[in-house]
Amino acid sequence: MTPAARLQTAIELLDDVIGAARTKGAPADRLLAEWFRSHRFAGSKDRRAIRELVYRAIRACGPVPASGRAAALRLAEDDPVLGQLFDGSQYGPSPVGEDERPAEGGVAPEWLVERLRASDIAGEEGQALLGRAPLDLRVNSLKADRDSIAWAFEVMPLATRHGVRVAAGTQVEQSAAFREGLIEIQDGGSQLACEAVNAAPGETIIDLCAGAGGKTLALAAAMANKGRLIAADTDRSRLSRLAPRAERAGALISETLLLDPRREMEALAALEEQADAVLIDAPCSGTGTWRRNPEARWRLDENQLSRYVETQRYLLDLAVRLVRPGGRMVYVTCSLLDEEGADQIDAFLTRHQGWDAELLSLPAGRARKRGWRLSPFHDETDGFFIARLGKR
């Protein structure tokens, strides 16, 4: 493919991404994968170039662009070489018309920029949300430690107990260490969120929003497979992925519970006031993960954010019933918005007088009111809010 043909293909794919963002359709990575499967003539260099153009354009636009062409024109404003490809050549984009305008730049739609600013995320902190995410791994302490693995690629230790960072694009899943369950792909911030649980062998711990089990596996390792670990979620598809992952990791999960939304206690009744710790990895806006999913900021609207906030409140109130006296709850969101983090904890402590926010001091991040915040700009992790609450 010529450079102009690659650009035109990226423009057409951007149209699909924009349409899907407006209708809450398939994510960008799936749309690209489907296009590559159905267009075998595109070689590996073509695919890499097209993918790069699509994601560069997504990152360059703040609000949802009017079209893929407007998004590409936005990108061309800072890339004269790209601008020259709007030349009307065969399979390439047509010349730029006098009345055509590029899409608007920025970090996000204006309403969301205001919410971030109110949470002290602006300037360089805001721009860092649109960078490239690193590739972090967690060494599975059930089977290995950082020094015992014969690494097939260069690694850099993280501040986490068992974390390393590798070069972006490293074929981790093709390595013997991954196949043998010695390592898991997990962002350093996510690893720190698990460390905040302080899981210990012999405890009863509930992962209330386990999903596919990334944090559950980290908890099993911290518990040394001793104790009772329950993975619960309302999503059958995601929860079904945990068993094969646990088998590869050698992790013992005592129970997996499929919960009925708003009727969770029917499945959790036997665990009432039994848990030493409950981890709530709550559904959220995902503002801390935009480096991995930059089009996510086009999908979020104020009504959806309000629904996330309500769900988080509900889960916090639900977990109260599961923690034993003297136990603890760890609340985590991959969001940098205070309304999903620090403000949620303030409101929780107002509603529940028998609880206290416990002091956190992790090796990365900084205090945010009565919790802890990690950010891409300061910590080179995904953005997280973490709070640990103790039941008197």
Phi, psi and omega per residue, in radians:
M1 nan 2.496 3.061
T2 -1.336 2.798 3.070
P3 -0.974 -0.667 3.129
A4 -1.160 -0.665 3.124
A5 -1.174 -0.656 3.073
R6 -1.084 -0.748 -3.140
L7 -1.108 -0.750 3.140
Q8 -1.111 -0.688 3.086
T9 -1.096 -0.746 3.112
A10 -1.077 -0.688 3.120
I11 -1.068 -0.773 -3.138
E12 -1.154 -0.672 3.090
L13 -1.191 -0.640 3.079
L14 -1.089 -0.645 3.050
D15 -1.011 -0.726 3.130
D16 -1.169 -0.729 -3.134
V17 -1.107 -0.756 -3.134
I18 -1.125 -0.780 3.110
G19 -1.073 -0.723 -3.142
A20 -1.188 -0.612 3.119
A21 -1.128 -0.677 -3.118
R22 -1.248 -0.530 -3.070
T23 -1.844 0.112 -3.084
K24 1.040 0.720 3.120
G25 -1.497 -2.715 -3.066
A26 -1.096 2.541 3.113
P27 -1.236 2.875 -3.049
A28 -1.044 -0.747 -3.083
D29 -1.100 -0.600 3.108
R30 -1.251 -0.689 3.107
L31 -1.081 -0.731 3.112
L32 -1.163 -0.741 -3.137
A33 -1.069 -0.717 3.125
E34 -1.146 -0.672 3.128
W35 -1.151 -0.748 -3.133
F36 -1.125 -0.639 3.120
R37 -1.152 -0.609 -3.074
S38 -1.614 -0.007 3.126
H39 -2.288 1.255 -3.055
R40 -1.137 -0.328 -3.116
F41 -1.173 -0.359 -3.141
A42 -1.319 2.056 -3.134
G43 -1.304 3.097 -3.086
S44 -1.095 -0.676 3.113
K45 -1.155 -0.677 3.088
D46 -1.088 -0.791 -3.106
R47 -1.093 -0.768 3.124
R48 -1.085 -0.756 -3.108
A49 -1.147 -0.724 -3.134
I50 -1.155 -0.796 3.119
R51 -1.038 -0.760 3.140
E52 -1.067 -0.765 3.138
L53 -1.101 -0.768 -3.114
V54 -1.063 -0.854 -3.073
Y55 -1.284 -0.564 3.035
R56 -1.078 -0.735 -3.140
A57 -1.167 -0.701 3.112
I58 -1.058 -0.785 -3.124
R59 -1.183 -0.480 -3.072
A60 -1.349 -0.282 -3.045
C61 -1.877 2.312 3.103
G62 -1.424 -1.341 3.040
P63 -1.203 2.911 3.099
V64 -1.080 2.165 -3.136
P65 -1.185 2.768 3.086
A66 -1.183 -0.562 -3.083
S67 -2.802 2.919 3.059
G68 -1.114 -0.599 3.126
R69 -1.156 -0.734 3.096
A70 -1.087 -0.663 3.104
A71 -1.138 -0.731 3.125
A72 -1.168 -0.633 3.092
L73 -1.142 -0.619 3.063
R74 -1.061 -0.755 3.133
L75 -1.138 -0.680 -3.108
A76 -1.193 -0.373 3.115
E77 -1.020 -0.581 -3.127
D78 -1.824 0.109 -3.099
D79 -2.421 1.539 -3.091
P80 -1.002 -0.604 3.130
V81 -1.070 -0.721 3.119
L82 -1.154 -0.695 3.134
G83 -1.045 -0.539 -3.140
Q84 -1.229 -0.267 -3.122
L85 -1.394 -0.172 3.038
F86 -1.423 1.184 -2.986
D87 -2.042 0.032 3.132
G88 1.311 0.218 3.119
S89 -1.220 2.906 -3.088
Q90 -1.025 2.275 -3.140
Y91 1.193 0.061 3.136
G92 -1.801 3.050 3.137
P93 -1.285 2.603 3.129
S94 -1.223 2.800 3.124
P95 -1.031 2.705 -3.107
V96 -1.317 2.228 3.125
G97 -1.365 2.769 -3.102
E98 -1.077 -0.564 -3.074
D99 -1.634 -0.021 -3.120
E100 -1.300 2.463 3.133
R101 -2.238 2.447 3.092
P102 -1.227 2.803 3.070
A103 -1.148 2.809 -3.136
E104 -1.366 2.411 3.099
G105 -1.473 -2.917 3.121
G106 2.094 3.114 -3.103
V107 -1.452 -0.617 -3.043
A108 -2.929 3.042 2.976
P109 -0.969 2.612 -2.967
E110 -0.999 -0.726 -3.108
W111 -1.060 -0.602 -3.124
L112 -1.374 -0.597 3.036
V113 -1.034 -0.698 3.124
E114 -1.142 -0.702 3.121
R115 -1.138 -0.712 3.108
L116 -1.127 -0.758 -3.138
R117 -1.068 -0.688 3.124
A118 -1.151 -0.339 3.098
S119 -1.761 0.281 3.111
D120 1.142 0.599 3.017
I121 -2.020 1.781 -3.101
A122 -2.740 3.024 3.107
G123 1.028 -2.280 -3.112
E124 -1.113 -0.587 3.103
E125 -1.076 -0.718 3.122
G126 -1.192 -0.788 -3.133
Q127 -1.072 -0.574 -3.133
A128 -1.110 -0.371 3.119
L129 -1.165 -0.281 -3.088
L130 -1.879 0.216 3.096
G131 -1.324 -2.840 3.104
R132 -1.805 2.328 -3.110
A133 -1.346 2.495 3.052
P134 -1.322 3.057 3.094
L135 -2.035 1.913 -3.082
D136 -1.940 2.607 3.119
L137 -2.222 2.634 3.001
R138 -1.979 2.170 3.061
V139 -1.287 2.257 -3.108
N140 -1.361 1.809 -3.046
S141 -1.211 -0.132 3.021
L142 -1.249 -0.376 -3.051
K143 -2.187 -0.366 -2.997
A144 -2.798 3.081 2.921
D145 -2.353 3.026 -3.024
R146 -1.027 -0.581 -3.059
D147 -1.488 -0.288 -3.056
S148 -1.582 -0.215 -3.083
I149 -1.463 2.348 3.022
A150 -1.470 1.533 -3.027
W151 -1.139 2.365 3.088
A152 -1.603 -0.001 -3.138
F153 -2.595 2.881 -3.105
E154 -1.297 2.385 -3.130
V155 -2.237 2.660 3.066
M156 -2.174 2.148 -3.134
P157 -1.072 2.510 3.055
L158 -1.722 3.031 3.103
A159 -1.290 -0.184 3.106
T160 -1.305 2.902 -3.071
R161 -1.146 -0.592 -3.020
H162 -2.311 0.356 -3.015
G163 -1.729 2.616 2.994
V164 -2.420 2.750 3.074
R165 -2.040 2.418 3.113
V166 -2.166 2.915 -3.117
A167 -1.117 2.456 3.079
A168 -0.994 2.424 3.141
G169 1.571 -0.086 3.101
T170 -1.057 2.327 -3.103
Q171 -1.406 1.209 -3.040
V172 -1.070 -0.760 -3.039
E173 -1.232 -0.183 3.079
Q174 -1.594 -0.075 -3.060
S175 -1.458 2.690 3.097
A176 -1.107 -0.635 -3.131
A177 -1.058 -0.677 3.122
F178 -1.251 -0.815 -3.116
R179 -1.037 -0.588 -3.098
E180 -1.526 0.044 3.084
G181 1.347 0.362 3.131
L182 -1.429 -0.371 -3.096
I183 -2.417 2.700 3.031
E184 -2.274 2.561 3.019
I185 -1.386 2.082 -3.130
Q186 -2.772 2.179 3.124
D187 -0.981 2.545 -3.133
G188 -1.024 -0.635 3.103
G189 -1.142 -0.690 3.083
S190 -1.108 -0.664 3.091
Q191 -1.101 -0.716 3.119
L192 -1.150 -0.613 3.083
A193 -1.064 -0.685 3.094
C194 -1.199 -0.672 3.124
E195 -1.114 -0.508 3.126
A196 -1.136 -0.355 3.113
V197 -1.197 -0.488 -3.070
N198 0.992 0.751 3.139
A199 -1.109 2.407 -3.100
A200 -2.281 2.641 3.084
P201 -0.966 2.417 3.090
G202 1.605 -0.152 -3.111
E203 -1.438 2.862 2.965
T204 -1.816 2.048 -3.061
I205 -2.257 2.363 3.118
I206 -1.981 2.154 2.966
D207 -1.651 1.738 -2.915
L208 -1.304 -0.460 3.121
C209 -2.199 1.113 -2.922
A210 -1.204 -0.506 -3.090
G211 0.984 -2.304 -3.136
A212 -1.461 -0.023 2.919
G213 1.680 0.272 3.128
G214 -1.012 -0.826 3.124
K215 -1.314 -0.544 3.099
T216 -1.035 -0.750 -3.136
L217 -1.128 -0.666 3.089
A218 -1.125 -0.665 3.109
L219 -1.172 -0.707 3.115
A220 -1.051 -0.709 3.120
A221 -1.151 -0.746 3.128
A222 -1.098 -0.544 3.133
M223 -1.482 -0.065 -3.121
A224 0.971 0.573 -3.138
N225 1.046 0.459 3.125
K226 -2.130 2.145 -3.090
G227 2.143 -2.787 -3.087
R228 -2.199 2.026 -3.119
L229 -2.084 2.092 -3.099
I230 -1.967 2.199 3.083
A231 -1.847 2.101 -3.089
A232 -2.215 2.578 3.087
D233 -2.916 2.820 3.095
T234 -1.657 -0.089 -3.069
D235 -1.812 1.835 -3.083
R236 -1.064 -0.739 -3.085
S237 -1.075 -0.833 -3.117
R238 -1.177 -0.736 -3.107
L239 -1.122 -0.532 -3.123
S240 -1.169 -0.319 -3.134
R241 -1.398 -0.207 -3.066
L242 -1.212 -0.738 -3.025
A243 -1.006 -0.889 3.124
P244 -1.138 -0.567 3.097
R245 -1.184 -0.721 3.135
A246 -1.139 -0.670 3.130
E247 -1.106 -0.785 3.138
R248 -1.102 -0.667 -3.105
A249 -1.415 -0.200 -3.047
G250 1.217 0.506 -3.096
A251 -1.660 2.340 3.127
L252 -1.684 1.995 3.068
I253 -1.828 2.062 -3.045
S254 -1.095 -0.788 -3.097
E255 -2.610 2.579 2.894
T256 -2.053 2.241 -3.067
L257 -2.071 2.106 3.017
L258 -1.513 2.088 -3.054
L259 -1.717 2.542 3.042
D260 -1.597 2.070 -3.075
P261 -0.914 2.319 -3.134
R262 1.216 0.063 3.033
R263 -2.309 0.561 -3.023
E264 -1.057 -0.619 -3.058
M265 -1.161 -0.291 3.064
E266 -1.090 -0.658 3.112
A267 -1.519 -0.397 -3.037
L268 -1.777 0.054 -3.002
A269 -0.958 -0.709 -3.095
A270 -1.200 -0.207 -3.109
L271 -1.769 0.085 -3.091
E272 -1.048 2.176 -3.114
E273 0.982 0.565 3.135
Q274 -1.902 -0.307 -2.979
A275 -1.479 2.333 2.949
D276 -1.240 -0.597 3.135
A277 -2.627 2.509 3.020
V278 -2.163 2.208 3.044
L279 -1.717 2.187 3.070
I280 -1.973 1.680 3.048
D281 -1.595 1.415 -2.835
A282 -1.286 2.539 2.975
P283 -0.994 2.445 -3.068
C284 -2.719 -3.096 -3.112
S285 -1.187 -0.391 -3.133
G286 1.264 0.395 -3.116
T287 -1.076 -0.394 3.120
G288 -1.408 -0.087 -3.080
T289 -2.015 0.305 -3.097
W290 -1.096 -0.433 3.108
R291 -1.088 -0.523 3.123
R292 -1.563 -0.572 -3.081
N293 -2.318 1.254 -3.008
P294 -1.123 -0.445 3.141
E295 -1.340 -0.129 3.125
A296 -1.054 -0.502 -3.121
R297 -1.268 -0.271 3.038
W298 -1.481 -0.319 -3.066
R299 -1.572 -0.402 -3.063
L300 -1.398 2.396 3.005
D301 -2.300 2.981 -3.033
E302 -1.122 -0.613 3.114
N303 -1.151 -0.732 3.123
Q304 -1.148 -0.697 3.091
L305 -1.053 -0.730 3.109
S306 -1.079 -0.656 3.112
R307 -1.163 -0.693 3.073
Y308 -1.053 -0.791 -3.112
V309 -1.068 -0.718 3.135
E310 -1.161 -0.717 3.123
T311 -1.111 -0.724 3.118
Q312 -1.066 -0.765 3.103
R313 -1.050 -0.762 -3.130
Y314 -1.077 -0.765 -3.105
L315 -1.170 -0.684 3.079
L316 -1.056 -0.775 3.140
D317 -1.201 -0.552 3.083
L318 -1.180 -0.780 -3.077
A319 -1.111 -0.468 3.108
V320 -0.928 -0.637 -3.067
R321 -1.312 -0.270 -3.031
L322 -1.702 -0.381 -3.038
V323 -1.490 2.319 3.096
R324 -1.277 2.759 3.005
P325 -0.985 2.291 -3.073
G326 1.546 -0.083 3.130
G327 -1.511 -2.973 -3.029
R328 -2.523 2.788 3.096
M329 -2.282 2.375 3.071
V330 -2.047 2.109 -3.099
Y331 -1.828 2.243 -3.068
V332 -2.355 2.349 2.908
T333 -2.346 2.571 3.037
C334 -1.597 0.900 -3.121
S335 -2.259 2.627 3.070
L336 -1.871 0.117 3.134
L337 -1.509 2.242 -3.121
D338 -1.049 -0.565 -3.113
E339 -1.136 -0.353 3.068
E340 -1.756 -0.046 -3.070
G341 -2.242 -1.698 -3.040
A342 -1.013 -0.702 -3.131
D343 -1.184 -0.589 3.095
Q344 -1.090 -0.726 -3.109
I345 -1.212 -0.701 3.074
D346 -1.024 -0.790 -3.129
A347 -1.163 -0.680 3.121
F348 -1.071 -0.802 -3.101
L349 -1.191 -0.417 3.026
T350 -1.265 -0.665 -3.120
R351 -1.323 -0.570 -2.994
H352 -2.113 1.788 -3.025
Q353 -1.306 -0.311 -3.072
G354 -1.574 0.352 -3.080
W355 -2.229 2.674 3.090
D356 -2.344 2.543 2.998
A357 -1.358 2.180 -3.136
E358 -1.567 2.562 -3.129
L359 -1.189 2.238 3.046
L360 -1.904 2.495 3.036
S361 -2.565 1.509 -3.115
L362 -1.584 2.796 -3.083
P363 -1.263 -0.009 3.007
A364 -2.523 2.753 -3.136
G365 1.630 -2.998 -3.112
R366 -2.719 2.837 -3.109
A367 -1.140 2.467 3.011
R368 -2.310 1.739 -3.031
K369 0.919 -2.068 -3.082
R370 -1.763 0.447 3.084
G371 -2.442 -2.713 -3.041
W372 -2.438 2.439 -3.117
R373 -2.220 2.368 3.008
L374 -1.953 2.472 3.141
S375 -2.412 2.639 3.101
P376 -0.987 -0.671 -3.064
F377 -1.189 -0.832 -3.061
H378 -1.470 -0.593 -2.914
D379 -2.077 -0.127 -3.122
E380 0.997 0.589 3.012
T381 -2.108 3.052 2.904
D382 -1.091 2.807 3.098
G383 -1.395 2.265 -3.134
F384 -2.428 2.596 2.843
F385 -2.019 2.337 -3.093
I386 -2.336 2.318 3.034
A387 -2.402 2.465 3.071
R388 -2.027 2.226 -3.049
L389 -2.092 2.289 -3.128
G390 -1.835 2.394 3.121
K391 -1.634 2.157 -3.106
R392 -1.151 nan nan
